[in-house]
C-alpha cells in the first residue's frame, strides 16, 4: 500500500507540474508532492535530506549558468547575437533562419539549453519582429535546438549531470561518445524544421537593425563566457564536478563586470528564476521516493532484458522507450531515475550512451518533455505569444523520432 501511494503522489505532482492548472508555478506542485511524501512518512526525512544534498552539484551549476545568462542578457550579448543574425541574413528569411539556428547551437553548447530557452528566445523574438518575419519558425528553432545540441558537451544540459553524476566521462571520452551523434541530431533537426517551415521562411525580410554594436561591458561579458566555457572544459577533462567551477567562474565574471561598470550586482541576482532550484530539489526527493517504491527494479529489468537481444535492436528499443518516457514524466526526473539505475548496474557502455541521447532528444516531441522547453514556453508567453501543445507536437512527432533513431544509429557505428 505505501508503494502504491508513493506512485500516486509522485505521478500526480509531476502531472500537475507539467499541466500547471490555474497557472500555478511548476515549483509549487513539485514541492507539494515532495512535502506530502515526507509528511505521510512515505520517505524518511533523512533519506529526503540526503536526496536534496546529492543535488548540490546541479544546484551550483544551474546557479552559475543562470547568473551568467542574466549578465549576458543585461549587457546585451544575446540581443547583439540576434541582431547580428538579422543583419548577416541580408534580407533573406532562409539565411536568417540558418543564422539564428547556428546562434542557438553555439549558446546551447557553451551556456546550456536553459540559456537558449530562457534568454536567447526573447532576443530572437525582438530581432525577428524588427525584421518583419513571422516569428514561429525562429521560436521553434530556439526550442528544438536547445535539446538537439544539448549533448555536445557535458555542460550543454543539466540533465547530463544527473544522468552520469559521479560517473561523468572525461571530456575527451565524452567527445568520442557523443560528437557524431550530436552532430547528426543538430543537422537532422535543422533540415526537417527548415522543410516544415518552408512556407513561412520563403519570403524576404527586413535586414535593418537599430543598434548592432556590443558595449564595452558586453565585450567583457562575451570574453567572460568564453573563459567560463574553457574553465568547464578543463574541469571536465580532469574529471572535476562541474557545479562549483561553474558557480565560481560565473561569480568572478559578474564581479568584474559589476566593478568595471560600477553597478549593483544584486539587481542581477534578483532577476534570476530562483524557483528552479527548489523545483529540482523537490524532484530529487520525488525520484528518491519512487526508487524506494521499485522504479529502479523495473528499469533494471528493462535494461537487463535488452541485453538478451541484438545490440542494435536493444539500443533502438531502449532509446525510443526512454525518449517517449521523457514526454510522459519529463526528462529531469526520468534522467535521475535512469541514471541511478545505470550506476547500480554493470551494463554495456553503449546502453548509458543511448539513454543519455534519449534523455536529451526525447523532449523534442512535446512541450512538457524538458524543463528547458517549459521555460521556453514561459518566456514567449511573457512576450504576448503562445505555442499550443498541438502545434509543437505536430513538428515534434516528425523531428524527434527521426533525429533520435539516426543519433542512436550513429552512436552504434562509432
Secondary structure, 3 states (H helix, E strand, C coil): CHHHHHHHHHHHHHHHHHHCHHHCCHHHHHHHHHHHHHHCCCCCHHHHHHHHHHCHHHHHHHHHHHHHHHHHHHCCHHHHHHHHHHHHHCCEHHHHHHHHHHHHHHHHHHHCHHHHHHHHHHHHHHHHHHCCCCCHHHHHHHHHHHHHCCCCCHHHCHHHHHHHHHHCCCHHHHHHHHHHHHHHHHHHHHHHHHHHCCCCCCCECCCCCCCCCCCHHHHHHHHHHHHHHHHHHHHHHCCCCHHHHHHHHHHHHHHHHHHHHCCCCHHHHHHCCCHHHHHHHHHHHHHHHHHHCCHHHHHHHHHHHHCCCCHHHHHHHHHHHHHHHHHHHCHHHHHHHHHHHHHCCCCCHHHHHHHHHHHHHHHHHCCCCCHHHHHHHHHHHHCCCCCCHHHHHHHHHHHHHHHHHHHHHHHHHC
